Amino acid sequence: DGAKASAVIYSLMLTCRACGVDPFAWLRHAFTEMPQRPDRADINDLLPFNFAKATPA
């Protein structure tokens, strides 16, 4: 399970890099927004490639 979790985090960090997003800024945003959402809520807008579109340049 640890290897799978690590692979998911690594994939998200590389997606941040590919989108030109600061991984720490993205994680801070995602971890701030997720607790405010109901269980099983759609979180596609929190993915790194959508964060890049929503964040002012």
N, C-alpha and C positions, 0 to 999 in steps of 0.2 A: 504494500500500500504506500509506503514511503517513497518508493521509486516512481510510482504513478503520480503522486502528488508533486514530486520534484519536477517531473516531466511537464506537468501542466503549468507550473509556475515559470519554468524555463521558457516554455512556448509563449506565454503571455509577455515575458520580458523581451523576447526577440521580436514579438509583434510590436511592442512599444518602439523598439529601436527602428524597425522597418517603417513605422509611421512617423518617426521623428518626435516621439513623445518621451518626456522624461519619465522613466519607470517609477521613480519615487513619487513624483507628482501624481501619476496615474493611480498608484496603489493608495496613496493618501485619499484621493477623491473617491475611489471605489469603496474603500473601507469606511468612509464617512457616509456615503450614500446607501450602501446595502442594508445597514441596520434600520434605516428609516422606511424600508419597503416591506410590504406584507410578504408572508411566506409564499413561495412559488411565484412571485411577481416576475415579470419579464425584466431581465437585466441586460438585454442586448445593447442598450444605449450606454452601458458602462464599459463595454469592450474597448480596448485601446484604439482601434481604428475609428470608432465613433467619438471617443474622447478628443481626438485630434481635430475633428470637425466642430465640436462644441466649444473648444477652448480657443480664446482669441490669440492670434499670433503675435 
